[in-house]
Amino acid sequence: MQSFGRFMTAAAAASMLLAAPGAFAQTKEFEGVTLNINGFGTAFDDVLKETIAKPLKEKYGIEVVYNPGTSTAAMAKLIASKDKPPYDLLMVDSPNMPDLIAADVIEKITPKEVPNTATLYPQLKEFGDYGIPFVISSMPLYYNKEKIKTPPTSIADLANPEYKGRVVMFNLENNGGILNLIALSEANGGGVNNTAPGFAVYEKIKPNLAATPPSTVTIYQLIEQGEGWVGSYWNGRILMLKNKNFPIEMVIPKEGLYSNQSYVNLVKNLPPKQRAAALKYLELVLSPEAATLMAKNVYYAPTSSAIKLPPEVAAQVVPYGEAQLKQVKLTDWATVSKNRSQWMEQWNKSMAR
């Protein structure tokens, strides 16, 4: 009987050794945890999936689900369900941040919990420790080099009679239009609380306007179709056209690089394990891999001093490097939110086409 017992023990051990290869694999730290985050869609989300979601799955077992849609809709959904949040992380642009902070639905993010945030350029931390600004987009000038003899050097130059009927730029429904208004106001003695000087310059530009749509896609089409020869536009879209061999050039205006940033936020009231997994996501947001691919594929510039882009990528994106960062102008978006409806009313009375 003792021999039989020894035989059975050995057989059981052999059976265990021959079990499925993963039987003794160590369980990953966050296996079974899913992070929900809103998305911006298209190539933007593709970069995040490749450089953040994929490594998180491989290293920690974290699943990341992106839910593309408008930031406004995602914000409303979160604010309406703040005690049981539908998202673990929320991505929005600079203009949305004051409302999120006021609604008390996001946490501060410090270098103690997310060390990479210590590498953010200090001047780009618009809202202190709220949110991580991980890419920046600006409103430079553009012109068709085959059509325009005298390139613009400032936004005010768009009043040049040479450009009559060929200027395409945003109206105030788009944040790019707001940035232009503030740029023109500040360059002429006003500011976010006094936009009369900006509207005065807009009146001079008005005879040259071909269109002032709110849509980024519409402006892209108008330029590509040869309707818009000159104006102001998001830098990423200008570079997208240029890299399709369209005869377009980009100019940093004398007024400066008025800019808007994309933020990722840590949502309040998360269960401890969800929160811990979300912190792992946030640490990768400022990784060299994510920043480089974002600059290469979507043409957004990084916000971290630790990011060193390859020369061929660095030569395109703005603002990149200390010299260009000195030209960046950020905006008091809380004040913008209070005044925007009044500005829209004024625009519709005097500028709408």
N, C-alpha and C positions, 0 to 999 in steps of 0.2 A: 504493500500500500504506500509505503514511503516513496518508492521509486515512481509509482504512478503520480503521486502528489508533486514530486519534483518535475516530472514530465509535463504535467498540466501547467505548472508555474512557468516553465520555460516556453511552452506553447503560447501562453497568454502574452508573455513578453514579446515573443516574435510577432504575434498578431498585431500588437500595438506598434511595433517598428514598421510593419508593412502597411499601416493605415495610410489614409490620404496624406500627401506631402504637406498640406497646410495644417494638419491636426495639431502640431505643436508650435505653429507660427505665432509670434507674439501679437496680441491684439493691438491695433494702433490706438493712440491716445484718445482720439475723438471719433472712433468708429461708430457709425450710426447717427452722427450729428449732421444736420443739414442747416446751412445758413441761407436765409432768403434776403435778397437785395434787389432793389429796382435796377433797371438797366436803361442805357441810352440807345441801345440797338446797334446794328450793323458792325462796322470795323472796330468801333470803340469797345463794344462788349467782347468781340473776338479776341482782342489783345488781353483783356482782363481774364478771360477763360484760359488762355494759353499760359500766361505768366503768373497768375495768382491761383485760380481755381484748380488747375491741373496739379501744380506742386503741392497744394494743400491736401488734395485727395491722395497723392502718392505718399506723402510723408506722415500725415496725421489721420487719414481716413475721412476728412471733412468733405461733405458734398456741398457745392455752392450752386444755388439756383438763381439765375437772373430773370427778372420779370420786366421786359422792356415796356416803356410807356413814357408819358410826360412826367417830369419831376413834380409839377403842380398836382397831378392826380395822386401820385405816390405820397406826397406830403399830406394831402387831405385825408387819405386813407389812414395814415399813421396817426395824425392828430385826433381823428375820430375814434381810434381804438388804442389810445396811449397806454391803458392798463394791461392790455393783451396785444402787444404790438405785432402787426402782420409782417414786419421786416426786422431783421437783426442789424442791418446796415442800410444806410440811405445815402444815395448819391444825388447831389443837387449842385447848381451853380451859385456863384456869389450872391446874386440878387435874392435868392431864396433863404439864405442863411439867417437873416434877422428874424424872419417869421418862425423858423424852426427853434431858434433860441428862445424867443418870446413864448412859444407854446410849451417849453420845458419838456421836450420829447427826446433830446439828445444829451449825451454826456460830454464832459471835457475829456480830452485825450492828452496825456502827459508823457514825456520821455521816460518816466519811471515804468510805465506799462508798455509803451511802444517806443523803444529806444531810437528808432529811425527818425522820429519827429524832431529830434535835436539837430538834424541836418537841414531842416527847412530854412530857406533864406528868411531872416527875421522880418524884413519889410513885406513879405508875402503873407504873413500871418494876420490877415484882416480881422479875424474874430478871436484873437488870443488862442486859447487852447481848445476852442470849439472846432471840431472837424479837422480833417487833414486835407489841405489844398494839394492835390497831387499832379495836376497839369494846369497850364495857364494858356489862355488864348487872347489875342490882341486884335485891335482894329487899325491896321496900317492902311495906306493908300495903295491903289492899283492903277495901272494904265496899260492900254494896248499899245505896244511899242511900234506896231505897224501903222497905227492910226493917229497917235498923239505926237505932235512935234515938240511941244514944251511940257515935259513931265511935271506934275505937281510936287511941291515940297511941303505943303501944309494943307490942312483940311479947308482952310479959307481960300486956298488957290482954286478950289472947285467952282468959284465964281468967275474964273477966267472966261471971257467971251469966246475964246477958241473952242471951249467945250460945249457950246450951246447944243442942247438936245441930246447930249451923249453921257450925261452924268447919271449913274445908277447907284443908289445908296439906300440904306434902311430908313424906314419911318420909325416912330417911337414905340411901336408895338414890339419891336425887336430890341434886345438889350444893346445891340450894336448901335442902334439909333440913339439910345440914351447916352452911350459913351461919347458919341460925336457931339451931342448937345452940350454935355458937361465940358468936353475938351474945348469947344468953341467959346463957351462961357468963361472958363478959367483963363483962357489965353487973351481974353478981352476985358478983364477986370471984374468978372462975375464969378459964379461958382454954383454949387448945387443948391444954394439958397437964393441965387439971383441968376436966372437963366435968360434974362432979357438980352444981354450982349450976344448970347449964343443964337437966339432967335433972330436977332438983327443980321447976323452973318448968313443964317439960313435964307433970309429974304433976298440976299444978294445972289445966293446960289440958285434960288428957285427958277430963274429963266433958263438955266442950263439943264434942268432935270428932265430925264427921259422917263424915269419911274422911281418910286420909293416904296417897294413892297416890304411886307414884314417877314417874308419867307426867305430863309437862306438858300433853299433849293431854287426859288424863282430867280434870285439874283444870279446864281450860278448859270442858269439857263440863258438869261438875258446877255450875260457876258459872252458865253460860248456861241450864242447865235449872232453876235455882232451888234446887238442893240446898245450895250453899255461899253463905252470905251475907257471910262475913267470914273473913279469914285473911291469909296472906302468899303472894306469888306473884311471878314474874318481871315486871319493869316493862313489858317489851315486850308481853306478853300482856294485861296490864291495859289498856294503851293501845289494843290491838287491839280489845278488847271495847268500850271507851269510844267509839271511833271508829265503832262499829257502832250507836251510840246505845243501848247497854246502860246501865242506871242504876248504873254502878260508879264509885267514886272511889278515888284513890290517896293514901296518906299515907306520908310519910317517918318511920319510927319513931324514937323517942328514942334507941334503941340505936345508930342510925346506918345508913348505906347499905352493908350488907355485900354485896360485889360479886365478880363473876367476869368475867374478860376473855377475849376471843378473840384468839389469836395466829396469826401466820403465820411460819413458820420456814424458814430457808435450810438445805437438806439438805447434809450433808458428802459429799465424794468425787464431786462432779460434774465432768464434762469442762469445760475452760475456757470454751468457748462457751456451754454450758448454764448455767454459773454466771453468766456475764456477762448472759445473757438474764433469769435469775432476779432479778438485781439491778435490772433495769429494771422488773420486776413489783413488787418491794418498794417502789420509789420512788413508785409510783402508789397503793399501799395507803393512804397517808395524804393523798391528794389531796383538795381541797375537794369535788370532784365525787363521789368515792366516799363520803366521810364524810356529805355532805348527803343523798344518796339513801338511804344506809343508815339514817340517822336518820328520814327521811321515810317510807320503805317498811317498815322492820323495827323501828323505834323504839329502835335501839341508839345510845347516846351516843358521840361521838368522844373520842379520847384525846389529841388534839394541840391545843396552845394556838393553833395557826395557823388552826384551823377556826372560822369565824364562821357559825353557822347562821342561816337566815332566821327572823325573829321568830316566825312562826306555828309553825315546827318547834321552835325553841328552847323555846317555852312548854310543850311536851309532854314531851320526853325528859329523863330523869334518869340520871346526874348530869351537868349541864351548867352551866358557869360556876364561878367561884372559890368562891362560897358553898357550892354543893352538893358540889363536890369536897372541901371540907374535912370533909364528913360521910362520905366514902367510907372504908370499912374493908376492908383487904385481909387475906388469910389465909395462914398458914404451911402451904402445901399439902403440903410434904414431911412435916411432922409429922402432918397429916391422914391421909396415905397409910399411915403406920405404925399409927395408932390406929383407923382406920375400921372394921375387922372387929370389934374389941372393942365399939365404939359400936353397931354394928348388932346385935350379940348382946344388948347391954343394952336396946336399943330393942325388939327382938322379945320380950324377957321382960316388959318393963313397959308398953310403949306400943302394940304392934301391935293393930289392930282387925280 
